[in-house]
Amino acid sequence: MSNAYILQLKTEIRNPTPDRRSKDWHKATVIPAGTRFIVQNDQTIMTTNQRYAWIGTKSELGTLIVANSERVEPQIRDGHHEWSLREIKVVDADYDYNGDGILEALLKMGRITRQDFRDVRAFMEKTEDTDGV
């Protein structure tokens, strides 16, 4: 089991150590309310929509994030499918498992079948056809 959870910022916070030269989230002047973070091992914080930029929970910014956030469940959110799927993967599986590995395990466990893949393809094709309407 993963030792990770999701925090969601309840209020906008001002970064005590901004750096306008960087586009990384942890260098922004203001971090908006509603931003979601993955916390791992109660030590590192990263946003759910970036994979590499992280800070420590004990840093100035990390302490502000923890103090001004609430713990929430991972979920698929409209308009954020890739990143919200990452929340579920990191919290409920493990950060190191990729999508193919998870699918392979589900196949071996008998939880999904080849027909499920065909159904997904049909669903995705139908969704693509209606997205522009």
C-alpha positions as CSV (number, residue, x, y, z in Angstrom):
1,M,0.0,0.0,0.0
2,S,1.2,3.5,-0.8
3,N,1.9,6.0,1.9
4,A,0.5,8.9,0.0
5,Y,-2.5,11.1,0.2
6,I,-4.1,14.2,-1.4
7,L,-4.4,17.6,0.1
8,Q,-6.5,20.4,-1.4
9,L,-5.7,24.0,-0.7
10,K,-8.6,25.7,1.1
11,T,-7.4,29.3,0.5
12,E,-5.0,31.1,-1.7
13,I,-1.5,31.4,-0.2
14,R,1.4,33.7,-0.9
15,N,4.7,31.9,-1.4
16,P,7.3,33.1,1.1
17,T,10.1,32.3,-1.4
18,P,8.8,33.1,-4.9
19,D,11.1,33.1,-7.9
20,R,9.6,34.7,-11.0
21,R,12.4,33.3,-13.2
22,S,10.9,29.8,-12.7
23,K,7.6,28.4,-14.0
24,D,7.6,25.6,-11.4
25,W,4.5,25.7,-9.1
26,H,6.6,26.0,-6.0
27,K,8.2,29.2,-7.2
28,A,5.0,31.0,-8.1
29,T,4.1,34.2,-6.1
30,V,0.6,32.9,-5.3
31,I,-0.7,29.4,-5.1
32,P,-4.5,29.4,-5.8
33,A,-7.2,27.9,-3.6
34,G,-8.3,24.5,-4.9
35,T,-4.8,23.4,-5.9
36,R,-4.4,19.7,-5.2
37,F,-1.2,18.1,-3.9
38,I,0.2,14.6,-3.5
39,V,1.9,14.1,-0.2
40,Q,4.2,11.1,0.1
41,N,5.5,9.6,3.3
42,D,4.5,12.9,5.2
43,Q,7.8,14.3,3.7
44,T,7.3,15.5,0.2
45,I,4.6,17.6,-1.6
46,M,4.1,17.9,-5.3
47,T,1.1,19.2,-7.3
48,T,-1.0,16.5,-8.9
49,N,-0.4,18.1,-12.4
50,Q,3.4,18.1,-12.3
51,R,5.7,15.2,-11.8
52,Y,9.0,16.6,-10.9
53,A,8.9,19.8,-8.9
54,W,8.5,19.0,-5.2
55,I,9.1,20.5,-1.8
56,G,9.5,19.2,1.7
57,T,6.5,19.3,4.1
58,K,8.8,21.1,6.7
59,S,9.8,23.9,4.3
60,E,8.3,27.3,4.7
61,L,5.9,26.8,1.7
62,G,5.3,23.2,2.7
63,T,4.2,24.2,6.2
64,L,1.8,26.8,4.7
65,I,0.3,24.2,2.4
66,V,-0.2,21.7,5.1
67,A,-1.8,24.3,7.5
68,N,-4.1,25.7,4.8
69,S,-5.3,22.4,3.2
70,E,-7.7,19.7,3.8
71,R,-7.2,16.0,3.1
72,V,-9.4,14.8,0.3
73,E,-9.9,11.6,-1.6
74,P,-8.5,11.1,-5.1
75,Q,-11.1,11.4,-7.7
76,I,-11.7,11.7,-11.5
77,R,-12.5,15.3,-12.1
78,D,-14.0,16.8,-15.3
79,G,-11.3,18.5,-17.3
80,H,-8.5,16.9,-15.2
81,H,-8.6,13.3,-16.3
82,E,-4.9,12.7,-16.7
83,W,-3.9,14.3,-13.4
84,S,-6.8,13.0,-11.3
85,L,-6.1,9.5,-12.6
86,R,-2.5,10.0,-11.4
87,E,-3.9,10.8,-7.9
88,I,-5.7,7.5,-7.8
89,K,-2.6,5.6,-9.1
90,V,-0.2,7.2,-6.6
91,V,-2.5,6.9,-3.6
92,D,-4.2,3.6,-4.2
93,A,-1.5,1.7,-6.1
94,D,2.1,2.9,-6.0
95,Y,3.9,5.8,-7.7
96,D,6.1,3.4,-9.6
97,Y,3.3,1.4,-11.3
98,N,2.6,2.6,-14.8
99,G,-0.8,2.2,-16.6
100,D,0.3,-0.9,-18.5
101,G,1.5,-2.6,-15.4
102,I,-1.8,-2.0,-13.7
103,L,-3.8,-3.2,-16.7
104,E,-1.6,-6.4,-16.9
105,A,-2.2,-7.1,-13.2
106,L,-6.0,-6.6,-13.6
107,L,-6.0,-9.0,-16.6
108,K,-4.0,-11.6,-14.6
109,M,-6.4,-11.2,-11.7
110,G,-9.4,-11.8,-14.0
111,R,-10.8,-8.4,-13.1
112,I,-10.9,-7.3,-16.7
113,T,-11.0,-9.1,-20.0
114,R,-10.1,-8.4,-23.7
115,Q,-13.7,-7.5,-24.2
116,D,-13.3,-4.7,-21.7
117,F,-10.5,-3.3,-23.9
118,R,-12.9,-3.5,-27.0
119,D,-15.6,-1.7,-24.9
120,V,-13.1,1.0,-23.9
121,R,-12.1,1.5,-27.5
122,A,-15.8,1.9,-28.6
123,F,-16.4,4.3,-25.7
124,M,-13.4,6.4,-26.6
125,E,-14.3,6.5,-30.3
126,K,-17.9,7.6,-29.3
127,T,-16.6,10.2,-26.9
128,E,-14.2,11.6,-29.6
129,D,-17.1,11.9,-32.0
130,T,-19.2,13.9,-29.5
131,D,-16.5,16.1,-28.0
132,G,-16.7,18.6,-30.8
133,V,-20.5,18.9,-30.8
